Amino acid sequence: MPDHSFPVDHPDDEKELLLDWLRFLRGAVVRKASVGNQNAHWRPEERLLSLIGIVNHLTHVEWRWIDGGFLGVGVERDEAEFQPGEELTIDAAIGAYQERWLMTDTLVRSTPLDNSCQLEGQGDVSLRWVLLHLINETARHGGHADAVRELLDGTTGE
């Protein structure tokens, strides 16, 4: 499993710096979501997303942007990704997220940051823009995971 420590490891390499931030944020989400299956599916008053829903959504976000945007694979957003059924375990969801981020990181390391892709409704965007978007999306849902986890069992902090 990748190291999720902070600070960043590559302050002078833009691509690696962006990946370091994304790695750190992914790790924070995984740490927050590392609860039993029943707790992973819990939603406060049936609001917000469950921890497993957050992990599953972030997996799909990276898939849509990387495979859909840069590799040209046909992808669609499915609302079911936000509320996966009980058949998806938290271990399987985290494993799929970790596999996905390895694929994302591999593509990023082999593609210039100025290369662009086009996604419906987004226009032409660079890989740099996509990485910043993934960092933003992961950070926002990391905060979301913090709130759900605190409401679930009182756990706060990283």
C-alpha positions as CSV (number, residue, x, y, z in Angstrom):
1,M,0.0,0.0,0.0
2,P,1.4,3.4,-0.9
3,D,2.7,5.7,1.8
4,H,0.2,8.5,2.7
5,S,2.5,10.6,4.8
6,F,2.8,14.4,4.4
7,P,4.6,16.6,3.4
8,V,5.1,16.1,-0.3
9,D,8.0,14.2,-1.6
10,H,8.7,16.1,-4.8
11,P,8.5,19.9,-4.2
12,D,10.4,20.8,-7.4
13,D,8.7,18.5,-9.9
14,E,5.3,19.9,-10.8
15,K,3.7,16.6,-11.9
16,E,5.0,14.7,-8.9
17,L,4.0,17.5,-6.6
18,L,0.4,17.3,-7.9
19,L,0.5,13.5,-7.5
20,D,1.9,13.9,-4.0
21,W,-1.1,16.1,-3.0
22,L,-3.5,13.7,-4.6
23,R,-1.8,10.8,-2.8
24,F,-2.1,12.5,0.5
25,L,-5.8,13.3,0.1
26,R,-6.6,9.8,-1.2
27,G,-4.9,8.4,1.9
28,A,-7.0,10.7,4.2
29,V,-10.2,9.5,2.6
30,V,-9.2,5.8,3.0
31,R,-8.2,6.3,6.6
32,K,-11.6,7.9,7.3
33,A,-13.5,5.2,5.4
34,S,-11.7,2.3,7.1
35,V,-14.6,1.1,9.2
36,G,-16.7,-2.1,9.3
37,N,-19.1,-2.8,6.4
38,Q,-22.2,-1.7,8.4
39,N,-20.7,1.5,9.4
40,A,-19.3,2.1,5.9
41,H,-22.9,2.1,4.5
42,W,-24.3,4.4,7.3
43,R,-25.6,7.8,6.4
44,P,-26.6,10.4,9.0
45,E,-30.4,10.6,8.9
46,E,-30.2,9.2,5.4
47,R,-28.5,12.4,4.2
48,L,-25.0,13.0,2.9
49,L,-23.1,10.1,1.4
50,S,-21.9,7.1,3.2
51,L,-18.2,6.5,3.6
52,I,-18.4,3.7,1.0
53,G,-20.4,6.0,-1.3
54,I,-17.6,8.6,-1.1
55,V,-14.9,6.1,-1.9
56,N,-16.9,4.6,-4.7
57,H,-17.7,8.0,-6.2
58,L,-14.1,9.1,-6.1
59,T,-13.1,5.9,-7.9
60,H,-15.6,6.6,-10.6
61,V,-14.5,10.3,-10.8
62,E,-10.9,9.2,-11.6
63,W,-12.2,6.6,-14.1
64,R,-14.3,9.2,-15.9
65,W,-11.6,11.8,-16.1
66,I,-8.7,9.5,-17.0
67,D,-10.2,6.6,-19.0
68,G,-13.0,8.7,-20.4
69,G,-11.1,11.9,-21.0
70,F,-7.6,10.8,-21.8
71,L,-8.1,7.3,-23.1
72,G,-11.4,7.9,-24.9
73,V,-13.3,5.1,-23.2
74,G,-17.1,5.6,-23.3
75,V,-18.1,6.5,-19.7
76,E,-21.2,7.8,-18.0
77,R,-22.0,9.0,-14.6
78,D,-24.4,6.7,-12.7
79,E,-26.2,8.0,-9.6
80,A,-25.9,4.5,-8.1
81,E,-22.1,5.1,-7.5
82,F,-23.1,7.4,-4.7
83,Q,-25.1,4.8,-2.8
84,P,-23.7,1.3,-3.5
85,G,-25.6,-1.7,-2.3
86,E,-24.7,-3.9,0.6
87,E,-23.0,-6.3,-1.8
88,L,-20.0,-3.8,-2.1
89,T,-17.8,-4.2,1.0
90,I,-15.6,-1.4,2.2
91,D,-12.5,-3.5,1.6
92,A,-13.5,-4.1,-2.0
93,A,-14.4,-0.4,-2.5
94,I,-11.0,0.7,-1.0
95,G,-9.2,-1.9,-3.1
96,A,-10.9,-0.7,-6.3
97,Y,-10.0,2.9,-5.4
98,Q,-6.4,2.0,-4.8
99,E,-6.2,0.1,-8.1
100,R,-7.8,3.1,-9.9
101,W,-5.4,5.5,-8.4
102,L,-2.5,3.4,-9.6
103,M,-3.9,3.5,-13.1
104,T,-4.4,7.3,-12.8
105,D,-0.9,7.8,-11.6
106,T,0.6,5.7,-14.4
107,L,-1.2,7.7,-17.1
108,V,-0.2,11.0,-15.4
109,R,3.5,10.0,-15.3
110,S,3.5,9.0,-18.9
111,T,1.6,12.0,-20.3
112,P,2.7,15.7,-20.5
113,L,0.8,18.0,-18.2
114,D,-0.1,20.2,-21.2
115,N,-1.8,17.4,-23.1
116,S,-5.5,18.0,-23.3
117,C,-8.7,16.0,-23.5
118,Q,-12.2,17.0,-24.2
119,L,-15.1,16.0,-22.0
120,E,-18.7,16.8,-22.7
121,G,-19.6,20.1,-21.1
122,Q,-16.0,20.8,-20.1
123,G,-14.4,21.7,-23.4
124,D,-10.7,21.3,-23.9
125,V,-8.8,20.8,-20.6
126,S,-5.2,20.0,-19.9
127,L,-4.0,17.1,-17.8
128,R,-2.8,19.7,-15.3
129,W,-6.3,21.0,-15.1
130,V,-7.6,17.5,-14.6
131,L,-5.2,16.8,-11.8
132,L,-6.2,20.0,-10.0
133,H,-9.8,19.0,-10.5
134,L,-9.1,15.6,-9.0
135,I,-7.3,17.2,-6.0
136,N,-10.2,19.5,-5.5
137,E,-12.8,16.7,-5.7
138,T,-10.8,14.5,-3.4
139,A,-10.3,17.3,-0.9
140,R,-14.0,18.2,-0.9
141,H,-15.1,14.6,-0.3
142,G,-12.3,14.1,2.2
143,G,-14.0,16.9,4.3
144,H,-17.3,15.2,3.6
145,A,-15.8,11.9,5.0
146,D,-14.5,13.8,8.0
147,A,-18.0,15.0,8.8
148,V,-19.7,11.6,8.3
149,R,-17.1,9.8,10.4
150,E,-17.4,12.3,13.2
151,L,-21.2,11.9,13.2
152,L,-20.8,8.1,13.0
153,D,-18.4,7.5,15.9
154,G,-16.9,10.8,17.0
155,T,-13.6,10.2,15.3
156,T,-11.9,13.5,14.4
157,G,-8.6,14.4,12.9
158,E,-6.6,12.7,10.2
